[in-house]
């Protein structure tokens, strides 16, 4: 993936995580490397909503990910890397 695409996907992931969090943290202030559940209080339902909207905005099929894949996405960086791996694939 191109650096420009990586940056766009990170922006998409940040925006969508900020949208589902029950706090007033700005997308740019989200730390890529902290546990989203432990630090930001991301619930299971909100994680699903976050991933669905991030996938939609990034043009990635949610079906690209297995349940274990989703379970391993504990940080925003994990999500960004996963989305980047599948960006540009035909759904």
N, C-alpha and C positions, 0 to 999 in steps of 0.2 A: 504494500500500500504506500502511496505517496504521503510525504509529511503533511501536505495540505489536507488530505483526506483524514489523516490521524487527528489533526487539529479540529476539523469539523465534527468528527465523531466524539471527541472529548467534549466539545461544546454542547453537542446534543445530549450526551450523558449527564453532564453537569446540570443543564437546564431541566431535564426531566426528573432528576433526583431532587433538586431544589423544589420542584412543583409538588412532589408527593410528601415531602417531609412536613411534619407538624411543628416547624419552627420557622423563624424569619431569616434563616441563613441564606445569603446570596449565593448564586451558582458559582461565581468566581471565588468565593471564600471556602468552598468545599475542598477538603484535603483528599487527594487521590489515594492516599495510602492508609487511611484509617478504616477500621471495621465499621461498616455502615449500620449494623445493628447495634453494636456496643456504644458507638460514639454519637450517632445521629438518631438512634431509636427507630430505625427502619423496621416496620412490622412485615410479616410474611405477605400479607395482602398488599401492602404498599410496594413491596419488592416486585411482586407480579405486575402491578400497575405501572411501576417505573420501567420494568423491562419491556412490557408491551409497548408503551409509548416511545421508549428509546429505540426499540427495533423499528417501529413504524417510521419514526423521523429519520433513522439512519438507512432505511431501505433494506433492512435485514429481516429475514423470516424468523419469527420466534421458534418455528419448528426446527431451526438449525441447532437448537440447544436441547440437550437431554436434561432430565431432572438432576443427575450428578453435576452436569456443567453449571446449572443454575445454582446449585448448592455451593459450588466452589467459588462463585462470584461474591466474595465477601467485602471487597473494596471497590471503589469507583474505578481504580486502575484496572482491576480484573474485568470489570464490565466493558471498559473502553477497549481493552485488548481483545476480548471476545467479539465485540461488535466489529472491530477493525479486521479481524481474521475472516469474517463472513461478508464484509462489505463488497458489493459488486457481484455477488453470486446471484444467479437467477433463482428466484423462489420456486 
